[in-house]
């Protein structure tokens, strides 16, 4: 979107949620593994974060 004078507009709808302490830790680990390019750990982190979808099938494991 742009304003009438051509400036870019960013809309923030404030999509937020509350997360447990376990979820917070899992998110930090996920970001750390992304940063280190530890792809196997990233895959495991996604499962721990509530499920990962492969070839149309779902693997859902509640918090690791």
N, C-alpha and C positions, 0 to 999 in steps of 0.2 A: 504494500500500500504506500501511497505517497500523498503528501499534503498538496494543496493547490499550488504552493510555491516550489514543489519538487523535492521536499525533504522526505526521507524514508521514515515510515511509521512502523513501530514494532508493537504488536498487541500482546499483552501478558494477561492471561486469564486466571493466573494464580492457582494453577493445579497443584495442590499440596495434599499431603496425607501424613498421618502420624505413623511413626515406625518404632518398633520395639528396640531395645538395646541390642538384641541378637541380630536384628535386621540392619542396624547401624554398622555393626562390626562386619557383617557380610558385605555390605556396600563398600566399606573401606577396603576390605580384602579384594573385592572385585576390581576397584579402581587401581589398586596397587599392582595386581596381576596384569591388568591392561597396560599399565605404564612399563612394566618389565617385559611385556610381550610373552608372558607365560601362558600360551594359548590353552594348554591342557587344564591349568588351574582356572582360567577364565570359564571354560566349559563347565567345570565342576561348580564354580561360583554361581553360574546361571541356574543350575539345578537347585542349589541351596537357596537362591532368591525366589523360588516359587515355580520353577518349571522351565524346561527348555524344549523347543519344538524341532523335531528332525523328521524330514520326509513325511510330514502330515501327522506323525504320531507324537503324542505328548508324554514327556517324562516329568512327572510332578512329585517332588519330594518336599514335604514341609521342612522347615529350617533345619539345617545340618548342625 
